[in-house]
Amino acid sequence: MDLRADTLTQLARSLDLEVVLAPRRTLPAVQALIGPPAAGGSVCVQTKGAFSMEED
C-alpha cells in the first residue's frame, strides 16, 4: 500500500482527526494549546518520550 501524506490527511480528517507533526520536546506545549478533546472525542498521541521517570 502506497500511503502518501495527502491520503493520510484525508483519512484522518474523515475520522474527524488532524495530523500534527511536532518535535517531541514540544508535544506538551502543543497539547496544552490544543486543549482537551471535545465531548466524545479523544486525543491519541503515540510517542515515546526522550526521558522517563522509571528505570528500564
C-alpha positions as CSV (number, residue, x, y, z in Angstrom):
1,M,0.0,0.0,0.0
2,D,1.4,3.4,-1.0
3,L,0.4,5.8,1.7
4,R,1.1,9.4,0.8
5,A,0.7,12.4,3.1
6,D,-2.4,13.7,1.4
7,T,-4.0,10.2,1.7
8,L,-3.1,10.1,5.4
9,T,-4.5,13.6,5.9
10,Q,-7.8,12.7,4.1
11,L,-8.1,9.5,6.1
12,A,-7.5,11.3,9.4
13,R,-10.0,14.1,8.5
14,S,-12.7,11.5,7.6
15,L,-12.3,10.2,11.1
16,D,-12.5,13.8,12.5
17,L,-8.8,13.8,13.4
18,E,-6.0,16.1,12.4
19,V,-2.4,15.0,11.7
20,V,0.0,17.1,13.7
21,L,3.8,16.8,13.2
22,A,5.7,18.5,16.0
23,P,9.0,17.9,17.7
24,R,8.7,15.5,20.6
25,R,10.1,18.1,23.1
26,T,7.3,20.5,22.2
27,L,4.4,18.0,22.4
28,P,3.3,19.0,25.9
29,A,3.1,22.7,24.8
30,V,1.2,21.7,21.6
31,Q,-1.2,19.6,23.6
32,A,-1.8,22.4,26.1
33,L,-2.5,24.8,23.2
34,I,-4.9,22.4,21.6
35,G,-6.8,21.8,24.9
36,P,-8.9,18.8,26.0
37,P,-10.8,16.9,23.3
38,A,-14.4,17.8,22.6
39,A,-17.1,15.8,24.1
40,G,-17.0,12.3,22.7
41,G,-13.6,12.9,21.1
42,S,-10.2,11.7,22.0
43,V,-6.6,12.7,21.6
44,C,-4.2,9.9,20.7
45,V,-0.5,10.8,20.7
46,Q,1.7,7.9,20.0
47,T,5.2,8.8,21.0
48,K,7.9,7.6,23.3
49,G,9.4,10.3,25.4
50,A,13.1,11.0,25.4
51,F,13.1,10.7,29.2
52,S,11.4,8.5,31.7
53,M,11.0,8.6,35.5
54,E,11.0,4.9,35.6
55,E,14.1,2.8,35.1
56,D,14.2,0.3,32.2
